[in-house]
Amino acid sequence: MPEQEASNNNDDKEKDELQSLKERIGELEELNADLQDKFLRKHADYENYRKRMVKEKGEAILYANADLMKGMLDVLDNFDRAEEAALAANDIEAVKAGVEMINKSLIELLTNKGLVKIATIGEEFNPEVHQAIAMAEDESGKLTKDTVVEEYQSGYKLNDRVLRPAVVKVAKAKT
């Protein structure tokens, strides 16, 4: 009988171990399901975030110039008024003054948005901001560097980035 008791003890131990392992498997399966759920939620959150960022970036690009355009509406209204005044007026000086006012308001608007006119005449030629389309000899003989002597088209920078180089004529310095 002692052998049977030892055998029963071994069977009980094995049953207890088996039960313990089954419980552990259940716990791990529960943990695995919980982690999978968390992963899927995080993945869904990330995908929603990514889609939202793509949408917001698209809207930002689409409406990037809205503030500038809103400012331009006043200038456009002034042009309409000037056109009406020009048709009704006989005084060319009044029309000229109106156009000059519009030009001034447009320049002020663009300057406030970061637009800067590139300096040209009398400046040293700089190929980063000047586009030379004509050359001339320095007749005075005083130039030590290639110098811009005539501007054909104004150049502009926006926040230190060249939007359009100035189109110029350059006097070549004597070497």
Summary of the structure (lengths in Angstrom):
residues: 175
radius of gyration: 39.6
end to end distance: 122.0
largest distance: 133.4
contacts: 405
relative contact order: 0.08
helix: 60%
strand: 19%
